[in-house]
């Protein structure tokens, strides 16, 4: 997995956690859902990169 891709995916995951936390604090369900979606997307991309690394 390239270091740049790994950092981008982790940043997306952390951004999602931040959005979810702000959504929790402000009781904004849309922001909570967006944060969870960002986290899931980041995790999925990391898993995809790991699979690519296995087949190299």
Short mmCIF file of the C-alpha atoms (twelve columns), coordinates in Angstrom:
data_MODEL
# 
_entry.id   MODEL 
# 
loop_
_atom_site.group_PDB 
_atom_site.id 
_atom_site.type_symbol 
_atom_site.label_atom_id 
_atom_site.label_alt_id 
_atom_site.label_comp_id 
_atom_site.label_asym_id 
_atom_site.label_seq_id 
_atom_site.Cartn_x 
_atom_site.Cartn_y 
_atom_site.Cartn_z 
_atom_site.pdbx_PDB_model_num 
ATOM 1  C CA . UNK A 1  0.000   0.000   0.000  1 
ATOM 2  C CA . UNK A 2  1.436   3.320   -0.915 1 
ATOM 3  C CA . UNK A 3  2.086   5.640   1.983  1 
ATOM 4  C CA . UNK A 4  0.146   8.464   0.356  1 
ATOM 5  C CA . UNK A 5  -2.965  6.344   -0.141 1 
ATOM 6  C CA . UNK A 6  -2.722  5.070   3.412  1 
ATOM 7  C CA . UNK A 7  -2.525  8.622   4.775  1 
ATOM 8  C CA . UNK A 8  -5.459  9.804   2.637  1 
ATOM 9  C CA . UNK A 9  -7.615  6.889   3.766  1 
ATOM 10 C CA . UNK A 10 -6.721  7.443   7.417  1 
ATOM 11 C CA . UNK A 11 -7.436  11.174  7.061  1 
ATOM 12 C CA . UNK A 12 -10.860 10.376  5.617  1 
ATOM 13 C CA . UNK A 13 -11.550 8.036   8.531  1 
ATOM 14 C CA . UNK A 14 -10.466 10.653  11.093 1 
ATOM 15 C CA . UNK A 15 -12.535 13.340  9.373  1 
ATOM 16 C CA . UNK A 16 -15.516 11.031  9.663  1 
ATOM 17 C CA . UNK A 17 -14.891 10.540  13.367 1 
ATOM 18 C CA . UNK A 18 -14.735 14.301  13.816 1 
ATOM 19 C CA . UNK A 19 -17.981 14.858  11.929 1 
ATOM 20 C CA . UNK A 20 -19.673 12.149  13.952 1 
ATOM 21 C CA . UNK A 21 -18.473 13.709  17.228 1 
ATOM 22 C CA . UNK A 22 -19.705 17.171  16.205 1 
ATOM 23 C CA . UNK A 23 -23.001 15.643  15.126 1 
ATOM 24 C CA . UNK A 24 -23.320 13.952  18.522 1 
ATOM 25 C CA . UNK A 25 -22.554 17.189  20.354 1 
ATOM 26 C CA . UNK A 26 -25.004 19.261  18.315 1 
ATOM 27 C CA . UNK A 27 -27.609 16.489  17.973 1 
ATOM 28 C CA . UNK A 28 -27.329 16.722  14.162 1 
ATOM 29 C CA . UNK A 29 -28.283 13.289  12.838 1 
ATOM 30 C CA . UNK A 30 -27.324 14.157  9.246  1 
ATOM 31 C CA . UNK A 31 -23.789 15.061  10.305 1 
ATOM 32 C CA . UNK A 32 -23.556 11.896  12.408 1 
ATOM 33 C CA . UNK A 33 -24.560 9.782   9.416  1 
ATOM 34 C CA . UNK A 34 -22.140 11.601  7.123  1 
ATOM 35 C CA . UNK A 35 -19.339 10.978  9.621  1 
ATOM 36 C CA . UNK A 36 -20.130 7.283   9.834  1 
ATOM 37 C CA . UNK A 37 -20.214 7.068   6.033  1 
ATOM 38 C CA . UNK A 38 -16.809 8.766   5.768  1 
ATOM 39 C CA . UNK A 39 -15.368 6.338   8.306  1 
ATOM 40 C CA . UNK A 40 -16.767 3.346   6.446  1 
ATOM 41 C CA . UNK A 41 -15.427 4.649   3.151  1 
ATOM 42 C CA . UNK A 42 -11.937 5.153   4.595  1 
ATOM 43 C CA . UNK A 43 -11.949 1.679   6.119  1 
ATOM 44 C CA . UNK A 44 -13.136 0.092   2.887  1 
ATOM 45 C CA . UNK A 45 -10.420 1.819   0.875  1 
ATOM 46 C CA . UNK A 46 -7.771  0.659   3.367  1 
ATOM 47 C CA . UNK A 47 -9.028  -2.912  3.069  1 
ATOM 48 C CA . UNK A 48 -8.870  -2.670  -0.726 1 
ATOM 49 C CA . UNK A 49 -5.270  -1.448  -0.590 1 
ATOM 50 C CA . UNK A 50 -4.335  -4.338  1.702  1 
ATOM 51 C CA . UNK A 51 -5.862  -6.846  -0.723 1 
ATOM 52 C CA . UNK A 52 -3.872  -5.294  -3.581 1 
ATOM 53 C CA . UNK A 53 -0.691  -5.627  -1.514 1 
ATOM 54 C CA . UNK A 54 -1.341  -9.336  -0.919 1 
ATOM 55 C CA . UNK A 55 -1.471  -10.032 -4.665 1 
ATOM 56 C CA . UNK A 56 1.723   -8.118  -5.535 1 
# 
